[in-house]
Amino acid sequence: MTSTHHDGITRLSAPVVRKTARRSLTAEEMADLRRVAAVLIPSDGDGRPGGDEVAAFDDYVTEALAILDPVLDNVAAALAAIHDVPTGELFSALRQLDSGSPHLFHPLSLLVTSVYLYSAEMEAELGYPHPHRNPPDLSEAADEIEGGILDPVIARGSIVRQVP
């Protein structure tokens, strides 16, 4: 896995963790995303909210877009592709987007389902834990090092490469 740090240096591992997306969705994009969420995850009529009805939808979108920032342009392109589609025809248009441009549909549907599944309402109903970092404590890290996890790296020797 490679990632590019904010200063342009490409790293071979440990992707940069973004706190915010490069940009927020516009009001039009957010409205279109709500329409997509309502079509992909309709309300069940028994009290379970639809994809667009979670209480903190905009906040969850902002949080998810920080994580999905590498595909933000694809999400924006997908939203642009369905912008003029009437809501009654939206499901069909999304199916066509899925079959014709999966690189646009998949990040869009991932965003919608992520917002829904990790909303407070669905976390409570389904018992899903909210994603979080779980770093080892100092003794766990020491145990791993003592267990020889780094031995192959040490045996390999230095492979430092100069970064411009």
C-alpha positions in Angstrom: 0.0 0.0 0.0 1.3 3.4 -0.8 0.1 6.8 0.2 1.1 10.4 -0.4 1.7 12.5 2.6 0.6 16.2 2.5 4.2 17.3 1.6 4.2 15.1 -1.5 6.3 12.2 -0.1 5.1 8.8 -1.1 5.2 6.3 1.7 5.1 2.5 1.3 2.8 1.8 4.3 0.8 3.5 7.0 -1.6 5.6 5.0 -2.2 9.2 6.0 -5.2 9.4 8.3 -7.3 12.4 7.3 -9.4 14.3 9.8 -11.4 16.0 7.1 -12.1 15.5 3.4 -10.4 17.8 0.9 -13.7 19.5 0.5 -17.2 19.3 1.8 -20.1 18.4 -0.4 -22.1 21.3 -1.8 -25.7 21.8 -0.8 -26.8 20.3 -4.1 -24.5 17.3 -3.7 -25.8 16.7 -0.2 -29.4 16.9 -1.4 -28.6 14.4 -4.2 -26.8 12.1 -1.7 -29.9 12.2 0.5 -32.0 11.2 -2.5 -29.6 8.3 -3.2 -29.7 7.2 0.4 -33.5 7.2 0.4 -33.6 5.1 -2.7 -30.9 2.6 -1.7 -32.1 2.2 1.9 -35.9 3.0 2.0 -37.7 3.2 5.4 -39.2 -0.1 6.3 -42.4 1.5 7.7 -41.9 -0.2 11.1 -39.9 2.6 12.7 -36.5 1.8 11.1 -35.4 4.9 9.4 -34.5 5.1 5.7 -31.0 6.0 4.6 -31.7 9.7 4.4 -33.5 9.8 7.8 -30.7 9.2 10.2 -30.6 12.1 12.7 -27.0 13.3 12.1 -26.8 12.5 8.4 -24.7 15.5 7.4 -22.3 15.0 10.3 -21.9 11.3 9.4 -21.3 12.1 5.8 -18.6 14.6 6.8 -16.9 12.0 9.0 -17.1 9.3 6.3 -15.8 11.5 3.6 -12.6 12.1 5.6 -12.1 8.4 5.5 -13.2 8.0 1.9 -11.2 11.1 0.7 -9.3 9.1 -1.9 -12.5 8.4 -3.8 -14.2 11.8 -3.1 -13.9 12.8 -6.8 -15.7 9.5 -7.8 -18.5 10.3 -5.3 -18.8 13.8 -6.7 -18.9 12.5 -10.2 -21.5 9.9 -9.3 -23.7 12.6 -7.7 -23.3 14.8 -10.8 -24.3 11.8 -13.0 -27.6 11.4 -11.2 -28.3 15.1 -10.4 -30.9 15.6 -13.1 -32.6 12.2 -12.8 -36.1 12.4 -11.3 -36.4 10.6 -8.0 -38.9 8.1 -9.4 -36.3 7.0 -12.0 -33.3 7.2 -9.6 -33.1 3.5 -8.6 -33.0 2.5 -12.3 -30.3 5.1 -12.9 -28.3 3.9 -10.0 -28.4 0.3 -11.4 -27.2 1.6 -14.7 -24.4 3.5 -12.9 -23.5 0.3 -11.1 -23.2 -1.8 -14.3 -21.7 1.0 -16.5 -19.5 2.8 -14.0 -18.8 0.7 -10.9 -15.9 2.9 -10.1 -18.4 5.7 -9.5 -21.3 3.7 -8.0 -19.3 1.6 -5.5 -17.8 4.6 -3.5 -21.2 6.3 -3.6 -23.0 3.2 -2.2 -20.2 2.6 0.3 -20.7 6.2 1.6 -24.4 5.7 1.9 -24.2 2.4 3.7 -21.4 3.5 6.0 -23.4 6.6 7.0 -26.4 4.4 7.7 -24.8 1.5 9.5 -22.7 3.6 11.7 -25.4 6.1 12.6 -26.4 6.2 16.3 -29.8 4.7 15.5 -28.5 1.7 13.6 -25.5 1.2 16.0 -28.1 0.9 18.9 -30.4 -1.4 16.9 -27.8 -3.7 15.4 -25.2 -3.5 18.1 -22.5 -2.4 15.7 -19.5 -0.7 17.3 -18.4 2.6 15.9 -15.0 2.3 14.1 -12.2 3.4 16.3 -8.5 3.0 16.6 -7.4 0.4 19.0 -3.6 0.9 19.5 -1.8 -1.6 21.7 -0.7 -0.4 25.2 3.0 -0.3 25.9 3.2 -3.8 27.4 1.5 -5.3 24.4 4.0 -3.5 22.1 6.9 -4.7 24.2 5.6 -8.3 24.1 5.3 -8.2 20.3 8.9 -6.9 20.0 10.2 -9.5 22.5 8.3 -12.2 20.5 10.5 -11.5 17.5 8.1 -9.7 15.2 10.9 -7.4 14.0 13.6 -10.1 13.7 13.1 -10.5 9.9 13.4 -6.8 9.4 16.5 -6.5 11.5 18.0 -9.5 9.7 17.2 -8.0 6.3 19.2 -4.8 7.1 18.7 -1.2 6.1 16.8 -0.5 2.9 16.6 3.3 3.3 15.9 5.1 0.1 16.4 8.8 -0.4 13.3 10.9 -0.8 13.6 14.0 -2.9 
